[in-house]
Each structure stands twice: as C-alpha cells, then as structure tokens.
C-alpha cells in the first residue's frame, strides 16, 4: 500500500543541505518533518559564491530578509559577469554579460564603435561605476535593475542553519552516517548514524557533495562525464583583504589565461580569487604562478592558495527510488556562470511545485525530474562551451576547445543557425530556460561572433533603433545619478544596524 510522504531526511549540510531544509520546511509548513544529518568533521568550502537573481525569490520564500542576508554573509550585489581577455587575449579585450536583457535590435544596425552590451542596455554602465542596483528605501528584493549577490559560502550555510533550525523547526543531527539500510523496493529505508542508531524516512536527499554517500555509494547511480567537452579540472583559491572604503565591484570578473581563467569576486571585507585550469595543459606550479601574478597586481601580496579538484559531470538519474541528489552530489560544472546554487534552487522548485504526496507517485515524479535535470545539465554544458569555442586565442588549450570533436552536436547546430539569425526562443523551447536567448546573444556578440547574414525573409518590425539607443543612454545617466555605490550602500547598512546590535546586547 502506498504511504504518505511525511518524513524527509537530508544527509549533508552546506548550502545545498540547508537551503533544501529551509525551502522544504517553509513550503510544507509543518505537515512534513525535516531532519538534517550533518557530519561535524566536513567543513563548508567557503571560497565565495556568485548567485543568480533567482536567489532573491528563494530567500523571500523561506523568510530571510535582504538586510539579514547582506550582513550575515558579508554579501554584496552582483549584476552580471565581466569577461576579460576571452576573445583575443589582448589587454583591451573585455565584454559584459549583464542580468538585464538587451533591446531587440539587429546587431548589424548597432553602432560599430560601442560594445554590444553597452549599446543595448544600461547595466554595464552601472557596473563600470561600482553602483548598487537599488536604493536604500526600496522594499526587500526589489531594485532598479535585476541583480543577485556575491556571498561568503561558509557564512551563508551558517545563516541557513540558524534560520532552518530556530525559525522553521528543522531537526538537526550532528553525527556521522555509518551505513545505509535498503528497503524492499530497492530504495532507502533508513540511514545509520554513529551515536543515535538509525533515522528512517520516506524521502532522502543526498546533499553530501562529491562524496555522494546515498546516490553514488549506496544506490550506485552513474555519472555522465563532460570532461571531454569542458577540460578544466583544478582550481586554486585565495582570499585577499580589502581596505576600508575601497570600491566593491558590481560584477564577477572572469579573466582568461593560457589554460583556463581566474575568478574575482568582491565582498565588503575581502576579494575571493581563484585560478581555474586544465591539468592536461598547465602544471600546478604554472597555475600558482598565474594566480600569484594576478594577486600581486591587485594587492602586492600573494597568499598560499587552497587547491580544489573537480570533474565536470552530472548524475544520469539524480532521483532514484526514494533518493534525490541535490547540489554537488547531483553534478558539478566549472563555476564560470555560477550555476551551482541555481541548480539547487531549480531542483527544489521541481520537487516542491509537483510534490509527490505519497510514495506510489515517486516513480512518475522521478522520471519527470530526471528528464528535466538532464536537459538543464546539457544546456549548462552547451553554454559554458560557447565561451571557449568562440575564442580566437592561440594557446594549445584554446585550440583544443575549438576542435569540432569536442563541441556538442546541439551547440554546433545552433552556431550554424546563428550565422543567419540571432538566438531566439526557437532554440530554447523550455518555459524556464537556464540561459535565455539574451544570454547567448551577450556571449556571441561579446566574443565577436559575426552579425547574422542577410535573410530572404524580412525580419519582424522592430521599434525605432535611434529612439531605443537614446532611451538606453538616458536611463544609464539617470541610474548613475541616482544609485549609491555598493560601498556606500553596504557601509550605511552596517552603520544603521550596529546600534540595534549594541542595544540587543
């Protein structure tokens, strides 16, 4: 007989585990018990995180205020990504992928002396001036421009832990999982923990990261390897302190080098910097040298880095039986477009928007979930690969990325079509695409992909282009005059909250 799902057990903490716990507890409002088991010996990887604008809706749903988020997580605003040296490697090779979509204009008609993103939306100008996307008087999670956040990942996990346990009633067990008890249907009946016997559940979430204790070790679900398409497999991470009052960047900066790229994420008190590279094309010592040179150029200092090893891959069936993998146990791609947290959010949305009320529906739900997850992972692979195949850099690493044998068939087809028209909804049919057509247009034009060739079929009528360009220029000037800098916004926020904290103390 089918059984109602009333007990959800999450194994693993970190951002994935605690975001899942908070999201499920808030959505089910006590009708489901949520237990999270977290090993006391597994630290959160606090290298800094970039998020997507979706995070604002997620945080609002679980009841965390924007002020609380920014203060607790050393947070700052993110309005997109700036890509340096990706197309040619020259010092002036730079383009933006902002969060605001571009105007609908034929690339061939745009001014040739203005970069595409700057010509088609106002957000790059705001980013160039280190401005915040909102004014202090605006309601939480509302802004003059679309935005996300840069966060300290360790502090985010700590905030989610407090919120989920104190405000949402999540049961927290700090102990080691020592074994998995399988059920008669091939799923999981319970997990054994060292100090408290076992914990039974109806649905288990594997949030154990690369260890994948449930979905991998216990259930043996294989991964789909994407490392022949995306070559990077190593990263070196450091944190550099910043001087009080120094500017806080409005975007992630991704700077290409000979065999990979460097991330640079600005927070109010530090910058998180990391060198991503492919070990087949660059030695560890060479990568350390690339990172050290970048850090010395910024601050004159070069701290010892922390090494991270990864492989771009994803689970073929992240929902198997009554076990659902969330976060890195489900898959991981290099963090070029900060897709890690948004994939957690989307997985939880898919689980909760069509929640299986009893165990008999899990087979149906799992099949639907897995098809959607596979589609999303494939689109991430396509979109990340796009950044590499368009480069004209001549190092062996970049030439290898342009080898047709390493380009996914679907991406190769789209590139052929895009020589005659811009990316559109025809190419991206899903209702909630990870990367909309606007994102592809920003990368194509930023990397110097040719404007579409003339078509015998007239293009649909578009609004008057000179008028649109004037409006963008006017909006950019108005935003520059009215928005505070990130530093001014965040420092004022801390100053206002300090007396409250002192009063509570």
C-alpha positions as CSV (number, residue, x, y, z in Angstrom):
1,X,0.0,0.0,0.0
2,X,1.3,3.5,-0.9
3,X,2.4,5.6,2.0
4,X,2.2,9.3,2.6
5,X,5.4,11.2,2.5
6,X,5.7,12.8,5.9
7,X,9.4,12.3,6.8
8,X,12.2,13.8,4.7
9,X,15.8,13.1,5.7
10,X,18.6,15.3,4.4
11,X,22.1,13.9,4.6
12,X,24.7,16.6,4.4
13,X,24.7,20.3,5.3
14,X,26.4,23.2,3.5
15,X,24.5,25.4,1.1
16,X,22.7,22.5,-0.6
17,X,21.6,20.8,2.6
18,X,20.5,23.8,4.5
19,X,18.8,25.5,1.5
20,X,16.9,22.3,0.9
21,X,15.9,22.0,4.6
22,X,14.7,25.6,4.8
23,X,12.9,25.6,1.5
24,X,11.0,22.3,2.3
25,X,10.2,23.3,5.8
26,X,8.8,26.6,4.8
27,X,6.8,25.2,1.9
28,X,5.2,22.3,3.9
29,X,4.5,24.4,7.0
30,X,4.8,21.5,9.5
31,X,3.0,18.8,7.5
32,X,6.3,17.1,6.8
33,X,9.1,16.6,9.4
34,X,12.5,17.6,8.0
35,X,15.6,16.1,9.6
36,X,19.1,17.1,8.5
37,X,22.1,14.9,9.4
38,X,25.4,16.7,9.2
39,X,28.9,15.3,9.8
40,X,30.7,17.5,12.4
41,X,34.0,16.9,10.5
42,X,33.1,18.0,7.0
43,X,33.8,21.8,6.6
44,X,31.9,24.0,4.1
45,X,34.0,25.1,1.2
46,X,34.0,28.9,1.7
47,X,35.6,30.1,-1.4
48,X,32.9,32.7,-2.2
49,X,29.8,32.2,-4.2
50,X,28.2,34.0,-7.1
51,X,24.4,33.6,-7.3
52,X,21.6,34.2,-9.9
53,X,18.7,36.6,-9.5
54,X,16.5,33.6,-8.6
55,X,18.1,33.6,-5.2
56,X,16.0,36.7,-4.2
57,X,12.7,34.8,-4.6
58,X,14.1,31.7,-2.8
59,X,15.3,33.8,0.2
60,X,11.9,35.6,0.3
61,X,10.0,32.3,0.3
62,X,12.0,31.0,3.3
63,X,11.6,34.2,5.3
64,X,15.2,35.7,5.3
65,X,15.3,39.5,4.9
66,X,17.7,41.1,2.5
67,X,19.4,43.1,5.3
68,X,19.9,39.9,7.3
69,X,21.4,38.2,4.2
70,X,23.8,41.0,3.4
71,X,25.0,41.5,6.9
72,X,25.3,37.8,7.9
73,X,27.0,36.7,4.8
74,X,29.4,39.6,4.1
75,X,27.3,40.0,1.0
76,X,27.4,42.4,-1.9
77,X,25.4,42.9,-5.1
78,X,26.1,41.1,-8.4
79,X,24.7,42.4,-11.6
80,X,26.4,40.1,-14.1
81,X,29.8,39.0,-15.2
82,X,32.6,40.8,-17.0
83,X,34.8,38.7,-19.2
84,X,38.4,39.9,-19.8
85,X,40.8,38.5,-22.4
86,X,38.5,35.8,-23.7
87,X,38.2,36.6,-27.3
88,X,41.8,37.6,-28.3
89,X,43.8,37.7,-25.1
90,X,44.5,41.4,-25.6
91,X,44.5,43.8,-22.6
92,X,41.5,45.7,-24.1
93,X,39.5,42.5,-24.8
94,X,36.5,42.9,-22.5
95,X,32.7,42.4,-22.6
96,X,29.8,42.1,-20.2
97,X,27.1,39.5,-19.6
98,X,24.6,41.6,-17.5
99,X,21.3,40.4,-15.9
100,X,19.2,42.9,-17.8
101,X,18.3,41.7,-21.3
102,X,19.3,43.7,-24.4
103,X,17.0,45.6,-26.6
104,X,15.6,43.8,-29.6
105,X,17.9,45.1,-32.3
106,X,19.7,43.7,-35.4
107,X,23.4,43.5,-34.4
108,X,24.3,44.8,-37.9
109,X,22.4,48.0,-37.2
110,X,24.1,48.8,-33.9
111,X,27.0,51.4,-33.6
112,X,30.2,49.6,-34.5
113,X,32.3,51.5,-32.1
114,X,30.3,50.6,-29.0
115,X,30.4,47.1,-27.4
116,X,27.2,45.2,-27.8
117,X,26.2,45.1,-24.1
118,X,26.9,48.8,-23.6
119,X,24.9,49.7,-26.7
120,X,21.8,47.5,-25.8
121,X,21.3,48.0,-22.1
122,X,22.2,50.4,-19.2
123,X,23.5,47.8,-16.7
124,X,27.2,47.7,-17.9
125,X,27.5,51.4,-17.2
126,X,26.2,50.9,-13.7
127,X,28.6,48.1,-13.2
128,X,31.5,50.1,-14.5
129,X,30.8,52.7,-11.8
130,X,30.6,50.1,-9.0
131,X,27.0,51.1,-8.3
132,X,24.4,49.2,-6.4
133,X,21.2,48.1,-8.3
134,X,18.8,49.6,-5.7
135,X,18.3,52.5,-3.4
136,X,18.0,52.0,0.4
137,X,14.3,52.9,0.6
138,X,13.2,50.2,-1.8
139,X,11.4,47.1,-0.5
140,X,13.4,44.0,0.1
141,X,14.5,42.2,-3.0
142,X,13.3,45.0,-5.4
143,X,15.7,47.0,-7.5
144,X,16.1,49.5,-10.3
145,X,17.9,46.7,-12.2
146,X,17.9,42.9,-12.0
147,X,20.5,41.6,-9.5
148,X,21.9,38.7,-7.5
149,X,24.5,38.5,-4.8
150,X,28.1,37.7,-4.0
151,X,28.3,35.8,-0.7
152,X,30.6,34.1,1.7
153,X,29.5,30.5,1.3
154,X,30.5,29.4,4.8
155,X,28.5,32.3,6.3
156,X,25.5,31.6,4.0
157,X,25.4,28.0,5.3
158,X,25.6,29.2,8.9
159,X,22.7,31.7,8.3
160,X,20.6,29.0,6.7
161,X,21.4,26.6,9.6
162,X,20.2,29.1,12.2
163,X,17.1,30.1,10.2
164,X,16.1,26.5,9.4
165,X,16.5,25.2,13.0
166,X,15.3,28.2,15.0
167,X,12.5,29.6,12.8
168,X,11.4,26.7,10.7
169,X,11.7,23.7,13.1
170,X,14.2,21.6,11.2
171,X,15.7,18.8,13.3
172,X,19.5,18.9,13.2
173,X,21.6,15.9,14.0
174,X,25.4,16.4,14.1
175,X,26.7,12.9,13.6
176,X,28.4,10.6,11.1
177,X,26.4,8.4,8.7
178,X,27.9,4.9,9.0
179,X,25.6,2.9,6.8
180,X,22.5,2.8,4.6
181,X,19.6,0.4,5.2
182,X,18.0,-0.6,1.9
183,X,14.2,-1.1,1.6
184,X,12.4,-4.0,-0.1
185,X,11.7,-1.7,-3.1
186,X,15.3,-1.0,-3.7
187,X,15.2,2.4,-2.1
188,X,16.5,3.6,1.2
189,X,14.6,2.7,4.4
190,X,17.0,4.4,6.9
191,X,20.5,5.7,7.4
192,X,22.6,4.5,10.4
193,X,24.4,7.1,12.4
194,X,27.2,6.6,14.8
195,X,25.7,8.0,18.0
196,X,22.0,7.6,17.6
197,X,21.2,4.3,15.9
198,X,19.3,5.0,12.7
199,X,17.0,7.6,11.1
200,X,14.1,6.4,8.9
201,X,12.4,8.4,6.2
202,X,10.1,8.4,3.3
203,X,12.3,10.6,1.0
204,X,16.0,11.0,1.4
205,X,18.0,13.9,0.0
206,X,21.7,13.4,-0.7
207,X,23.5,16.6,-0.1
208,X,26.9,15.1,0.7
209,X,28.7,16.8,-2.2
210,X,31.3,14.9,-4.1
211,X,31.1,12.0,-1.7
212,X,27.6,11.2,-2.9
213,X,27.1,8.8,0.0
214,X,23.5,7.9,-0.9
215,X,23.1,8.4,-4.7
216,X,26.5,7.1,-5.5
217,X,27.8,4.8,-2.8
218,X,24.5,3.2,-1.8
219,X,22.5,3.3,-5.0
220,X,25.3,3.2,-7.5
221,X,23.9,5.8,-9.9
222,X,26.5,6.5,-12.5
223,X,27.6,10.0,-13.7
224,X,27.7,11.5,-17.2
225,X,31.2,12.8,-17.8
226,X,31.5,16.1,-19.6
227,X,35.3,16.5,-19.1
228,X,36.0,15.8,-22.8
229,X,33.9,19.0,-23.6
230,X,34.9,21.1,-20.6
231,X,38.6,20.5,-19.8
232,X,39.1,22.3,-16.6
233,X,39.6,20.1,-13.5
234,X,41.6,22.1,-11.0
235,X,41.3,25.4,-9.1
236,X,43.5,27.3,-6.7
237,X,41.6,29.7,-4.3
238,X,42.7,32.6,-2.1
239,X,41.2,35.4,-0.2
240,X,42.6,38.9,-0.2
241,X,41.6,41.5,2.4
242,X,40.4,44.9,1.1
243,X,41.0,48.3,2.6
244,X,38.0,50.0,4.3
245,X,36.2,52.3,1.9
246,X,37.6,50.6,-1.2
247,X,35.2,50.1,-4.1
248,X,33.1,46.9,-4.2
249,X,32.7,45.5,-7.7
250,X,29.2,45.1,-9.1
251,X,30.0,42.0,-11.2
252,X,32.1,38.9,-11.1
253,X,35.2,39.3,-13.2
254,X,36.4,36.3,-15.2
255,X,39.8,36.8,-16.7
256,X,41.1,34.2,-19.2
257,X,44.6,32.9,-19.1
258,X,46.6,30.5,-21.2
259,X,44.9,27.3,-20.0
260,X,41.8,28.5,-18.1
261,X,40.5,31.6,-16.3
262,X,40.6,33.5,-13.0
263,X,37.5,34.4,-11.0
264,X,37.4,37.6,-8.9
265,X,34.5,38.1,-6.5
266,X,34.3,41.3,-4.5
267,X,32.8,41.3,-1.0
268,X,32.8,44.2,1.5
269,X,35.8,42.9,3.5
270,X,37.7,40.7,1.0
271,X,38.0,39.5,-2.5
272,X,37.7,35.9,-3.4
273,X,40.1,35.0,-6.2
274,X,40.7,31.6,-7.9
275,X,42.6,30.2,-10.8
276,X,40.7,27.6,-12.7
277,X,42.8,25.5,-15.1
278,X,43.1,22.2,-17.0
279,X,45.8,20.0,-15.7
280,X,46.4,18.5,-19.1
281,X,47.5,21.9,-20.4
282,X,49.0,23.6,-17.3
283,X,51.1,22.3,-14.4
284,X,50.2,23.1,-10.8
285,X,53.3,25.3,-10.4
286,X,52.4,27.2,-13.6
287,X,48.9,27.8,-12.3
288,X,50.2,29.0,-8.9
289,X,52.4,31.4,-10.9
290,X,49.4,32.8,-12.9
291,X,47.4,33.2,-9.7
292,X,50.3,34.8,-7.8
293,X,50.9,37.3,-10.6
294,X,47.2,38.3,-10.6
295,X,47.1,38.8,-6.8
296,X,50.3,40.8,-6.7
297,X,49.0,43.1,-9.4
298,X,46.0,43.8,-7.2
299,X,47.4,44.0,-3.7
300,X,51.2,43.3,-3.8
301,X,50.6,40.1,-1.9
302,X,50.3,36.5,-2.9
303,X,49.0,34.2,-0.1
304,X,49.3,30.4,-0.3
305,X,46.3,29.0,-2.2
306,X,43.9,26.2,-1.3
307,X,43.7,23.5,-4.0
308,X,40.4,22.2,-5.3
309,X,40.0,19.2,-7.7
310,X,36.8,18.6,-9.6
311,X,35.3,17.0,-12.7
312,X,32.5,18.3,-14.9
313,X,29.9,15.6,-14.6
314,X,26.3,15.0,-13.6
315,X,24.2,12.1,-12.4
316,X,22.3,10.2,-15.1
317,X,19.4,9.7,-12.6
318,X,19.6,12.2,-9.7
319,X,16.2,11.0,-8.4
320,X,16.4,7.2,-8.0
321,X,13.8,5.3,-5.9
322,X,13.2,7.5,-2.9
323,X,16.6,9.3,-3.0
324,X,17.1,12.7,-4.6
325,X,20.6,14.1,-5.1
326,X,20.8,17.9,-4.6
327,X,23.9,20.1,-5.1
328,X,27.3,18.6,-6.0
329,X,26.1,15.0,-5.3
330,X,23.9,15.6,-8.4
331,X,26.6,17.2,-10.5
332,X,29.1,19.9,-10.8
333,X,30.3,22.1,-13.6
334,X,33.2,24.6,-13.5
335,X,31.9,27.8,-11.9
336,X,32.2,30.0,-15.0
337,X,28.5,31.1,-14.9
338,X,27.8,30.4,-11.2
339,X,25.3,27.7,-11.9
340,X,25.9,25.7,-8.7
341,X,23.4,27.4,-6.4
342,X,20.7,28.0,-9.1
343,X,20.7,24.2,-9.8
344,X,20.0,23.6,-6.1
345,X,17.1,26.1,-6.3
346,X,15.7,24.7,-9.5
347,X,15.9,21.1,-8.1
348,X,13.9,22.2,-5.0
349,X,11.4,24.1,-7.1
350,X,10.8,21.0,-9.2
351,X,10.4,18.8,-6.1
352,X,8.0,21.2,-4.3
353,X,6.0,22.5,-7.3
354,X,4.8,19.0,-8.1
355,X,5.3,17.3,-4.7
356,X,4.7,13.6,-4.6
357,X,2.1,13.2,-1.8
358,X,2.7,9.5,-1.5
359,X,5.4,7.0,-2.3
360,X,3.4,5.5,-5.1
361,X,3.9,8.6,-7.2
362,X,7.6,8.7,-6.8
363,X,8.3,6.7,-9.9
364,X,6.4,9.1,-12.1
365,X,7.9,12.2,-10.3
366,X,11.4,10.8,-10.6
367,X,11.1,10.1,-14.3
368,X,9.9,13.7,-15.0
369,X,12.5,15.2,-12.6
370,X,15.4,13.3,-14.3
371,X,14.4,14.3,-17.8
372,X,14.3,17.9,-16.8
373,X,17.6,17.7,-14.9
374,X,19.3,16.1,-17.8
375,X,18.1,18.8,-20.2
376,X,19.4,21.5,-17.8
377,X,22.8,19.9,-17.4
378,X,23.1,19.6,-21.1
379,X,22.3,23.3,-21.6
380,X,24.9,24.3,-19.0
381,X,27.5,22.2,-20.9
382,X,26.5,23.9,-24.1
383,X,26.5,27.4,-22.7
384,X,29.9,27.0,-20.9
385,X,31.4,25.5,-24.0
386,X,30.2,28.5,-26.1
387,X,32.6,30.8,-24.2
388,X,35.6,28.7,-25.4
389,X,34.7,27.8,-29.0
390,X,34.3,31.4,-29.9
391,X,37.8,32.4,-28.6
392,X,40.5,33.3,-31.1
393,X,43.3,32.8,-28.6
394,X,46.1,30.6,-30.0
395,X,47.4,28.7,-27.0
396,X,47.1,24.8,-27.2
397,X,44.3,24.8,-24.6
398,X,42.1,27.2,-26.6
399,X,42.8,25.5,-29.9
400,X,41.8,22.2,-28.4
401,X,38.5,23.8,-27.2
402,X,37.8,24.7,-30.9
403,X,38.3,21.1,-32.1
404,X,34.9,20.1,-33.6
405,X,35.2,16.7,-32.0
406,X,34.8,18.4,-28.5
407,X,31.8,20.5,-29.4
408,X,28.3,19.1,-28.5
409,X,26.2,18.4,-31.6
410,X,23.4,20.6,-30.5
411,X,25.7,23.6,-29.9
412,X,27.4,23.0,-33.3
413,X,23.9,23.1,-35.0
414,X,23.0,26.3,-33.1
415,X,26.2,28.0,-34.1
416,X,25.4,27.2,-37.8
417,X,21.9,28.6,-37.5
418,X,23.1,31.7,-35.6
419,X,25.1,32.8,-38.7
420,X,21.8,33.6,-40.3
421,X,19.8,34.8,-37.2
422,X,20.2,35.7,-33.6
423,X,19.4,33.2,-30.8
424,X,15.7,33.1,-30.0
425,X,13.0,31.1,-28.3
426,X,13.1,28.8,-31.3
427,X,16.4,27.4,-30.0
428,X,15.4,27.3,-26.3
429,X,11.9,25.8,-26.0
430,X,11.6,25.2,-22.3
431,X,9.5,27.5,-20.2
432,X,12.2,28.1,-17.6
433,X,15.5,28.0,-19.6
434,X,18.6,28.3,-17.5
435,X,20.1,30.6,-20.1
436,X,17.7,32.6,-22.2
437,X,18.3,33.8,-25.7
438,X,19.6,37.1,-24.3
439,X,22.4,35.4,-22.6
440,X,23.6,33.7,-25.7
441,X,23.4,37.0,-27.6
442,X,25.6,38.7,-25.0
443,X,28.3,35.9,-25.3
444,X,28.1,35.7,-29.1
445,X,28.4,39.5,-29.6
446,X,30.9,40.0,-26.8
447,X,33.2,37.3,-28.3
448,X,33.0,38.8,-31.8
449,X,30.7,36.3,-33.5
450,X,29.7,37.8,-36.8
451,X,26.3,39.5,-37.1
452,X,23.7,37.4,-38.9
453,X,23.9,37.3,-42.7
454,X,21.1,38.8,-44.7
455,X,18.0,36.6,-44.9
456,X,15.5,36.4,-47.8
457,X,12.7,36.6,-45.3
458,X,12.2,40.1,-43.8
459,X,12.7,40.3,-40.1
460,X,9.8,41.3,-38.0
461,X,9.3,45.0,-37.4
462,X,11.3,46.4,-34.5
463,X,11.0,49.6,-32.6
464,X,12.9,52.6,-33.9
465,X,16.5,51.9,-33.1
466,X,17.8,55.5,-32.6
467,X,15.0,56.1,-30.2
468,X,15.9,52.9,-28.2
469,X,19.6,53.9,-28.1
470,X,18.7,57.3,-26.8
471,X,16.5,55.8,-24.1
472,X,19.3,53.5,-23.0
473,X,21.7,56.4,-22.8
474,X,19.2,58.5,-20.8
475,X,18.4,55.6,-18.5
476,X,22.1,55.0,-17.9
477,X,22.7,58.6,-17.0
478,X,19.7,58.7,-14.7
479,X,20.8,55.5,-12.9
480,X,24.3,56.8,-12.5
481,X,23.0,59.9,-10.9
482,X,20.5,58.3,-8.5
483,X,22.1,55.0,-7.4
484,X,24.6,54.8,-4.5
485,X,27.9,52.9,-4.9
486,X,28.0,49.4,-3.5
487,X,30.4,50.5,-0.8
488,X,28.2,53.4,0.3
489,X,25.1,51.2,0.4
490,X,26.7,48.4,2.4
491,X,28.6,50.7,4.8
492,X,25.5,52.6,5.6
493,X,23.6,49.4,6.1
494,X,26.1,48.2,8.7
495,X,26.2,51.6,10.4
496,X,22.4,51.6,10.8
497,X,22.3,48.1,12.1
498,X,25.2,48.5,14.6
499,X,23.2,50.5,17.2
500,X,20.5,47.8,17.0
501,X,23.0,45.1,17.7
502,X,24.5,47.0,20.6
503,X,21.0,47.6,22.1
504,X,20.2,43.9,21.9
505,X,23.5,43.1,23.5
